[in-house]
């Protein structure tokens, strides 16, 4: 059936060609190129008939042409989608190249699909070129698959060849397309992304400022979008360990941001994973991690175990950074207890109120520093020192140490006679004083007086009772004699004979390792 159709078309074209040629004047001109068909206005004038091809002969620049047009598929322009137009030279010379031109025109306001143009020529024509090239050539039939024609779009086919011999060359063309109804269906892809950021390192006292950014990275709107962030053990935010954000609807490309500050209750490495979900089933996860560190201070105190009153002594503190982070703005203070007086300090320590302050600054991990203060105490006492150290993120630490300040007892023994010289038979009074000139009390103080034979004990009185036996006068012991305290006794003795007398006094105490003796000269006459 297909072969019969082609043959019929060929015969029809041949008959048309013969009838056209019989009415044309011959010419010796060679036509190497063919102008394209005229526009729509001229096409409307080519034929008033409703069906079938229309033809027109015209001359341009001295060359005569035949132009034919045919509407497909009905043959009627008003009810067809395609208009096929062809311009051929009316006369050519044998063996000389010439061209003819097809124009296929979309008559509609819509796309036409699978547009095909077919050209069939007689044996007397030898094709040499075509623009564009034919998609298929079967014998004397060439076919162009032009594909899609947009509304009112025109595509052109130019065929070049030669006539082999004198006679006639007939070229027949037809066109077709497939009436296709096409509706675009937009294909999109739903997608979502989630990004979480937080500090890579932080101190335990710092807030972990975190950010969640959710974005619709697909081509369709997402609904019911929800972000959840479950914090790892040791982290919390606003007293909660799980956070949830109802994002709602996100248009393509739209993003939303959520900020929160987490706090750490311990040190270590924390890995935090957040998740976003949607009603469309697309979801994403984001992971961030942080390392939480903590500066730790250690403080020790060392002082002299015992010092004498009035002697300067040192109290030294050692501050060490033992954590895994720098203890910034470290400050150390040492309290000055009552009874002690500040003299000086190393490393820039200054007295502020009743505290000695050292502003140490930043203490790197494993760093140590010694800080010393010099003090003095004017009285025996037990001094308890309390010190503390703290940093910008380090917990305060304290330490204590003690120094015992002791005094030295120093008793001055004095003896004087109130009358000198004295007459034999008269009584002389001796005054005996024991004065503690030291800084500590002395105990167990005992005083003993010795008379020469030319004197006789009469009586005695004073801080303690006085008793005499022969030439020995004994004072009852003084249990304790405080610094600056004085014990006084009076001894009355009678002059028995004329002589230059030596009144002798001896003193011992718990503190004295050997007796202290004093004598007073009295001239008896």
C-alpha positions as CSV (number, residue, x, y, z in Angstrom):
1,X,0.0,0.0,0.0
2,X,2.9,2.4,0.9
3,X,4.6,1.6,-2.5
4,X,1.3,2.2,-4.4
5,X,0.9,5.6,-2.6
6,X,4.4,6.7,-3.5
7,X,3.8,5.7,-7.1
8,X,0.5,7.5,-7.3
9,X,2.1,10.7,-5.9
10,X,4.9,10.4,-8.3
11,X,2.6,10.1,-11.3
12,X,0.5,13.0,-10.0
13,X,3.6,15.2,-9.6
14,X,4.8,14.2,-13.1
15,X,1.5,15.2,-14.7
16,X,1.5,18.5,-12.9
17,X,5.1,19.2,-13.9
18,X,4.3,18.4,-17.6
19,X,1.3,20.7,-17.6
20,X,3.3,23.5,-16.0
21,X,6.2,23.1,-18.4
22,X,4.0,23.1,-21.5
23,X,2.8,26.6,-20.7
24,X,6.3,28.1,-19.9
25,X,8.7,29.8,-22.3
26,X,12.1,28.1,-22.6
27,X,15.2,30.0,-21.6
28,X,18.9,29.3,-21.8
29,X,19.6,30.8,-18.4
30,X,21.3,28.6,-15.7
31,X,19.6,28.7,-12.3
32,X,22.1,27.8,-9.6
33,X,20.1,29.1,-6.6
34,X,16.4,29.4,-5.8
35,X,14.8,32.2,-3.7
36,X,12.6,31.1,-0.8
37,X,8.8,31.3,-1.0
38,X,7.0,34.6,-0.5
39,X,5.3,35.5,2.8
40,X,1.8,34.8,4.1
41,X,0.3,37.7,2.3
42,X,1.2,36.4,-1.0
43,X,0.2,32.9,-0.1
44,X,-3.3,34.1,0.5
45,X,-3.4,35.3,-3.1
46,X,-2.0,32.2,-4.7
47,X,-5.3,30.4,-4.9
48,X,-8.9,31.0,-3.9
49,X,-9.6,27.3,-4.0
50,X,-10.4,25.4,-0.7
51,X,-8.4,22.2,-1.5
52,X,-5.3,21.1,-3.3
53,X,-2.0,22.6,-4.2
54,X,-1.6,26.0,-5.5
55,X,1.1,27.2,-7.9
56,X,2.5,30.5,-9.1
57,X,5.2,31.4,-11.6
58,X,7.3,34.5,-11.0
59,X,10.5,36.1,-12.2
60,X,13.2,37.5,-10.0
61,X,16.4,39.0,-11.2
62,X,15.8,37.6,-14.7
63,X,15.2,34.0,-13.5
64,X,11.8,32.4,-13.7
65,X,10.6,30.3,-10.8
66,X,7.6,28.1,-10.0
67,X,6.3,28.2,-6.4
68,X,3.9,25.6,-5.1
69,X,2.2,25.2,-1.7
70,X,0.1,22.5,-0.1
71,X,-1.6,22.3,3.3
72,X,-1.3,19.1,5.3
73,X,-3.0,16.9,6.4
74,X,-6.4,18.1,4.9
75,X,-5.2,19.9,1.8
76,X,-7.2,22.9,3.1
77,X,-5.2,25.6,4.8
78,X,-7.8,26.6,7.3
79,X,-8.1,23.1,8.6
80,X,-4.5,22.1,8.4
81,X,-1.6,22.4,10.7
82,X,1.3,22.5,8.2
83,X,1.9,24.4,5.0
84,X,4.6,23.0,2.7
85,X,6.0,25.5,0.2
86,X,8.5,24.8,-2.5
87,X,10.3,27.0,-5.1
88,X,12.0,25.5,-8.1
89,X,13.6,27.1,-11.1
90,X,11.4,26.8,-14.2
91,X,14.3,25.8,-16.4
92,X,17.9,24.6,-15.8
93,X,20.8,23.4,-17.9
94,X,21.8,19.8,-18.0
95,X,24.9,19.0,-16.0
96,X,24.9,22.3,-14.2
97,X,24.1,22.5,-10.4
98,X,20.8,24.1,-9.3
99,X,18.9,24.2,-6.1
100,X,15.3,24.1,-5.0
101,X,13.9,25.1,-1.6
102,X,11.3,23.6,0.8
103,X,9.8,25.7,3.6
104,X,7.6,24.0,6.1
105,X,5.4,26.3,8.2
106,X,3.5,25.8,11.4
107,X,0.1,27.4,10.8
108,X,-1.1,27.1,14.4
109,X,-0.5,28.8,17.7
110,X,0.7,25.5,19.2
111,X,3.7,23.2,19.0
112,X,3.6,20.6,16.3
113,X,5.4,17.3,16.9
114,X,7.1,14.7,14.8
115,X,7.2,16.9,11.7
116,X,8.4,15.0,8.6
117,X,9.1,16.3,5.1
118,X,9.6,13.8,2.2
119,X,11.0,14.6,-1.2
120,X,10.8,12.4,-4.2
121,X,12.6,13.1,-7.6
122,X,12.7,11.5,-11.0
123,X,15.7,9.5,-12.3
124,X,17.0,12.5,-14.3
125,X,18.0,14.3,-11.1
126,X,21.3,13.6,-9.3
127,X,21.4,15.1,-5.8
128,X,24.7,16.4,-4.5
129,X,23.9,18.2,-1.3
130,X,21.1,19.1,1.1
131,X,20.9,21.4,4.1
132,X,20.1,20.0,6.4
133,X,21.0,16.5,5.5
134,X,18.2,14.1,5.0
135,X,17.7,11.6,7.8
136,X,17.0,8.8,5.4
137,X,17.4,8.2,1.6
138,X,15.8,5.3,0.0
139,X,16.4,5.3,-3.8
140,X,14.9,8.5,-5.1
141,X,13.0,9.4,-1.8
142,X,14.7,11.5,0.9
143,X,13.1,12.1,4.3
144,X,13.8,14.8,6.9
145,X,12.7,14.3,10.5
146,X,12.3,17.9,11.6
147,X,11.0,17.1,15.0
148,X,9.1,19.9,16.7
149,X,7.9,23.2,15.2
150,X,6.9,26.0,17.5
151,X,3.9,28.2,16.9
152,X,4.2,29.9,13.4
153,X,7.8,28.6,13.2
154,X,9.3,27.9,9.7
155,X,12.0,25.5,8.9
156,X,13.8,25.4,5.5
157,X,15.3,22.6,3.4
158,X,17.7,23.4,0.5
159,X,18.4,20.6,-2.0
160,X,21.2,20.9,-4.6
161,X,21.8,18.7,-7.6
162,X,22.1,18.5,-11.4
163,X,19.9,17.3,-14.2
164,X,21.6,14.4,-15.9
165,X,20.3,15.0,-19.3
166,X,17.9,17.2,-21.2
167,X,14.3,16.4,-20.6
168,X,12.4,17.0,-17.3
169,X,13.2,16.8,-13.6
170,X,10.2,16.3,-11.4
171,X,10.4,16.8,-7.6
172,X,7.4,15.9,-5.4
173,X,7.2,16.8,-1.7
174,X,4.8,16.1,1.1
175,X,4.7,16.7,4.9
176,X,3.2,15.1,7.9
177,X,3.1,15.6,11.7
178,X,1.5,13.8,14.6
179,X,-1.3,15.6,16.4
180,X,-0.1,15.2,19.9
181,X,-1.6,16.7,23.0
182,X,1.2,17.6,25.4
183,X,0.9,18.8,29.0
184,X,3.9,19.7,31.1
185,X,4.1,18.1,34.5
186,X,6.6,19.8,36.8
187,X,8.9,17.3,38.4
188,X,10.5,18.5,41.6
189,X,12.7,16.9,44.3
190,X,12.1,17.4,48.0
191,X,15.2,17.9,50.0
192,X,16.2,19.6,53.3
193,X,19.5,20.4,55.0
194,X,20.4,21.0,58.6
195,X,23.6,22.7,59.8
196,X,24.6,22.8,63.5
197,X,27.5,24.9,64.8
198,X,29.0,25.3,68.3
199,X,32.4,26.2,69.7
200,X,35.1,23.6,69.0
201,X,36.6,24.3,72.5
202,X,35.2,26.1,75.5
203,X,35.8,26.5,79.3
204,X,33.3,24.9,81.6
205,X,32.2,28.4,82.8
206,X,31.5,29.6,79.3
207,X,28.2,29.4,77.5
208,X,28.3,27.1,74.5
209,X,26.6,29.3,72.0
210,X,25.0,27.0,69.4
211,X,23.2,27.6,66.1
212,X,20.8,25.4,64.1
213,X,20.1,26.4,60.5
214,X,17.4,24.4,58.6
215,X,16.9,25.1,54.8
216,X,14.6,23.7,52.2
217,X,17.2,22.8,49.5
218,X,14.7,21.0,47.2
219,X,12.2,22.3,44.7
220,X,8.9,21.7,46.6
221,X,7.4,23.3,49.7
222,X,7.9,21.3,52.9
223,X,5.3,21.2,55.7
224,X,5.4,20.1,59.3
225,X,9.1,20.8,59.5
226,X,10.5,20.1,63.0
227,X,14.0,20.3,64.4
228,X,15.0,18.2,67.5
229,X,18.3,18.4,69.3
230,X,19.0,15.9,72.1
231,X,22.0,17.1,74.1
232,X,24.6,14.6,75.3
233,X,24.9,13.8,79.0
234,X,26.7,16.7,80.7
235,X,25.1,19.4,78.6
236,X,21.9,21.3,79.1
237,X,20.2,24.4,77.8
238,X,17.6,26.4,79.8
239,X,17.5,23.5,82.2
240,X,16.6,21.0,79.5
241,X,18.5,18.2,77.8
242,X,16.3,18.0,74.7
243,X,15.2,20.9,72.5
244,X,12.5,21.0,69.9
245,X,11.6,23.7,67.3
246,X,8.4,23.6,65.2
247,X,9.6,25.2,62.0
248,X,6.3,24.7,60.1
249,X,6.3,25.4,56.4
250,X,9.5,26.0,54.3
251,X,9.3,27.2,50.7
252,X,12.0,26.2,48.3
253,X,15.3,28.0,49.3
254,X,13.8,29.3,52.5
255,X,15.8,28.8,55.7
256,X,15.3,29.4,59.4
257,X,17.8,29.9,62.2
258,X,17.6,28.9,65.9
259,X,20.0,30.0,68.6
260,X,20.6,28.6,72.1
261,X,23.3,28.6,74.8
262,X,24.2,25.3,76.4
263,X,26.1,24.9,79.6
264,X,28.4,22.0,80.6
265,X,28.4,20.4,84.0
266,X,31.6,18.4,83.4
267,X,34.6,18.4,81.2
268,X,35.3,16.2,78.2
269,X,34.4,15.8,74.6
270,X,30.8,16.1,73.6
271,X,29.3,15.0,70.3
272,X,25.9,16.6,69.6
273,X,23.6,15.4,66.8
274,X,20.4,17.3,65.8
275,X,17.7,16.1,63.4
276,X,15.1,17.7,61.1
277,X,12.0,15.9,59.8
278,X,9.0,16.9,57.6
279,X,5.6,15.6,56.6
280,X,7.0,14.8,53.2
281,X,9.4,12.2,54.7
282,X,12.6,14.1,53.9
283,X,14.9,14.5,56.9
284,X,18.5,15.3,57.7
285,X,21.0,15.2,60.6
286,X,23.7,17.6,61.6
287,X,26.5,16.8,64.1
288,X,28.8,19.2,66.0
289,X,31.3,18.5,68.7
290,X,33.0,20.5,71.4
291,X,35.7,19.9,74.0
292,X,35.0,21.4,77.4
293,X,38.1,22.2,79.6
294,X,38.5,23.5,83.1
295,X,41.3,25.4,84.8
296,X,42.2,24.0,88.2
297,X,44.3,25.8,90.8
298,X,46.2,24.2,93.7
299,X,47.5,26.3,96.6
300,X,49.9,25.4,99.4
301,X,51.2,27.4,102.4
302,X,54.5,27.2,104.2
303,X,55.7,29.2,107.2
304,X,58.2,29.0,110.1
305,X,56.9,26.7,112.8
306,X,58.3,29.0,115.5
307,X,59.8,32.4,115.7
308,X,60.8,34.8,118.5
309,X,58.9,37.9,119.3
310,X,60.1,40.9,117.2
311,X,61.9,38.7,114.7
312,X,60.6,38.9,111.0
313,X,59.5,35.7,109.5
314,X,58.2,34.5,106.0
315,X,54.9,33.0,104.9
316,X,55.2,31.5,101.4
317,X,52.4,30.4,99.1
318,X,52.8,28.2,96.0
319,X,50.0,28.4,93.4
320,X,49.9,25.8,90.7
321,X,47.7,25.3,87.6
322,X,46.8,21.6,87.5
323,X,43.9,21.7,85.0
324,X,43.8,21.3,81.2
325,X,43.1,25.0,80.6
326,X,44.8,28.3,81.5
327,X,43.5,29.9,84.7
328,X,43.1,33.4,83.6
329,X,43.2,36.4,85.9
330,X,44.5,34.4,88.8
331,X,44.6,36.2,92.1
332,X,46.0,35.0,95.4
333,X,45.4,36.5,98.8
334,X,46.8,35.9,102.3
335,X,45.1,37.1,105.4
336,X,47.2,39.0,108.0
337,X,45.9,37.7,111.4
338,X,45.7,39.9,114.5
339,X,49.1,40.2,116.2
340,X,51.1,40.2,113.0
341,X,52.4,43.2,111.1
342,X,53.0,43.2,107.3
343,X,56.5,44.2,106.3
344,X,57.0,43.3,102.6
345,X,56.0,40.9,99.8
346,X,57.6,39.4,96.7
347,X,56.1,39.3,93.2
348,X,54.3,42.6,93.6
349,X,52.1,41.6,96.6
350,X,50.4,44.6,98.2
351,X,48.6,45.0,101.5
352,X,44.9,45.8,101.1
353,X,43.0,46.0,104.4
354,X,44.0,43.0,106.3
355,X,44.9,41.0,103.2
356,X,48.0,40.7,101.1
357,X,47.0,40.5,97.4
358,X,49.0,39.1,94.5
359,X,47.6,39.5,91.0
360,X,49.3,36.6,89.2
361,X,47.4,36.9,85.9
362,X,47.2,33.9,83.5
363,X,48.4,30.6,84.8
364,X,49.1,28.1,82.0
365,X,48.5,24.4,82.7
366,X,51.3,22.9,84.9
367,X,52.7,26.4,85.7
368,X,53.6,27.2,89.3
369,X,54.6,30.4,91.2
370,X,55.8,31.1,94.7
371,X,54.6,34.2,96.6
372,X,56.2,35.2,99.9
373,X,55.3,37.8,102.5
374,X,57.4,39.0,105.4
375,X,55.7,39.7,108.8
376,X,56.6,40.3,112.4
377,X,54.8,39.8,115.8
378,X,55.5,41.9,118.8
379,X,54.0,39.5,121.3
380,X,54.0,35.8,121.9
381,X,51.1,34.3,120.0
382,X,50.0,31.6,117.7
383,X,49.4,32.9,114.2
384,X,47.0,31.1,111.9
385,X,47.4,32.1,108.2
386,X,44.6,31.5,105.7
387,X,45.1,32.0,102.0
388,X,43.0,31.6,98.9
389,X,43.4,31.6,95.1
390,X,40.9,32.0,92.4
391,X,40.8,32.5,88.6
392,X,38.4,33.5,85.9
393,X,37.0,30.0,85.5
394,X,38.9,28.2,88.2
395,X,37.1,27.3,91.5
396,X,38.5,29.0,94.6
397,X,40.9,27.0,96.6
398,X,42.2,27.6,100.1
399,X,45.1,26.6,102.4
400,X,46.3,27.3,105.9
401,X,49.6,27.2,107.8
402,X,50.7,28.3,111.3
403,X,53.5,30.1,113.1
404,X,54.1,30.1,116.8
405,X,55.7,33.4,118.0
406,X,57.4,32.9,121.4
407,X,59.0,35.3,123.7
408,X,62.3,35.3,125.8
409,X,62.1,35.9,129.5
410,X,64.9,38.2,130.8
411,X,64.7,39.0,134.5
412,X,66.7,41.8,135.9
413,X,67.7,41.4,139.6
414,X,68.4,44.6,141.5
415,X,69.3,45.2,145.2
416,X,69.9,48.5,147.0
417,X,70.2,49.7,150.5
418,X,68.1,52.6,151.5
419,X,70.7,54.0,154.1
420,X,74.4,53.9,153.9
421,X,76.4,54.2,156.1
422,X,74.6,53.1,159.2
423,X,75.5,53.1,162.8
424,X,76.0,49.9,164.6
425,X,72.8,48.9,166.3
426,X,70.7,50.5,163.7
427,X,68.6,48.7,161.0
428,X,69.2,48.9,157.3
429,X,66.6,48.2,154.7
430,X,67.4,46.4,151.5
431,X,65.1,46.6,148.5
432,X,65.2,43.7,146.1
433,X,63.5,43.9,142.6
434,X,63.1,41.1,140.0
435,X,62.0,42.8,136.7
436,X,61.0,40.7,133.7
437,X,62.6,42.7,130.8
438,X,61.9,40.0,128.3
439,X,59.1,39.2,126.0
440,X,57.9,36.1,127.8
441,X,56.8,35.2,131.3
442,X,59.2,33.4,133.5
443,X,58.0,30.9,136.1
444,X,59.2,29.4,139.4
445,X,61.2,32.5,140.4
446,X,63.1,32.0,143.6
447,X,65.1,34.6,145.5
448,X,67.5,33.9,148.4
449,X,69.5,36.5,150.4
450,X,72.6,35.8,152.5
451,X,73.7,37.9,155.5
452,X,77.2,38.3,156.8
453,X,77.8,37.5,160.5
454,X,78.0,41.2,161.4
455,X,74.2,41.5,160.5
456,X,71.1,40.0,161.8
457,X,67.7,39.4,160.0
458,X,65.0,41.5,161.5
459,X,62.0,41.2,159.1
460,X,60.9,41.0,155.4
461,X,57.9,41.7,153.2
462,X,57.1,41.9,149.5
463,X,55.5,40.2,146.5
464,X,55.8,36.9,148.3
465,X,56.4,36.1,151.9
466,X,59.9,36.5,153.4
467,X,61.3,34.2,156.0
468,X,64.8,34.0,157.6
469,X,66.8,31.2,159.2
470,X,70.2,32.1,160.5
471,X,72.1,34.1,157.9
472,X,69.7,32.9,155.0
473,X,66.6,34.8,154.0
474,X,64.2,33.1,151.6
475,X,61.4,34.6,149.5
476,X,58.6,32.3,148.7
477,X,58.7,31.4,144.9
478,X,56.9,33.7,142.3
479,X,54.8,31.3,140.2
480,X,55.0,33.5,137.1
481,X,56.4,36.9,136.2
482,X,55.0,38.3,133.0
483,X,57.0,40.6,130.7
484,X,57.5,44.0,132.2
485,X,56.2,42.8,135.5
486,X,58.2,43.5,138.7
487,X,58.4,41.5,141.9
488,X,59.6,43.5,145.0
489,X,60.8,42.6,148.4
490,X,62.1,44.5,151.4
491,X,64.5,43.0,153.9
492,X,65.4,44.7,157.2
493,X,68.8,43.8,158.9
494,X,70.4,45.0,162.1
495,X,74.1,46.1,162.1
496,X,75.9,44.2,164.8
497,X,79.5,45.3,164.3
498,X,81.4,47.9,162.3
499,X,82.4,46.6,158.9
500,X,82.0,47.1,155.2
501,X,79.2,44.6,154.6
502,X,78.3,42.7,151.3
503,X,74.6,41.9,151.2
504,X,74.3,39.0,148.7
505,X,71.1,38.1,146.7
506,X,70.7,35.0,144.4
507,X,67.9,34.3,142.0
508,X,66.8,31.2,140.0
509,X,63.8,30.5,137.7
510,X,62.5,27.8,135.5
511,X,64.0,29.6,132.5
512,X,67.5,30.3,134.0
513,X,70.0,27.5,133.7
514,X,72.3,29.1,136.3
515,X,71.7,31.5,139.3
516,X,71.8,35.3,139.0
517,X,73.6,37.0,141.9
518,X,73.8,40.6,143.0
519,X,75.5,42.2,146.1
520,X,75.0,45.5,147.8
521,X,77.8,47.2,149.9
522,X,76.8,48.7,153.2
523,X,79.3,50.6,155.5
524,X,78.6,49.9,159.2
525,X,80.4,52.1,161.8
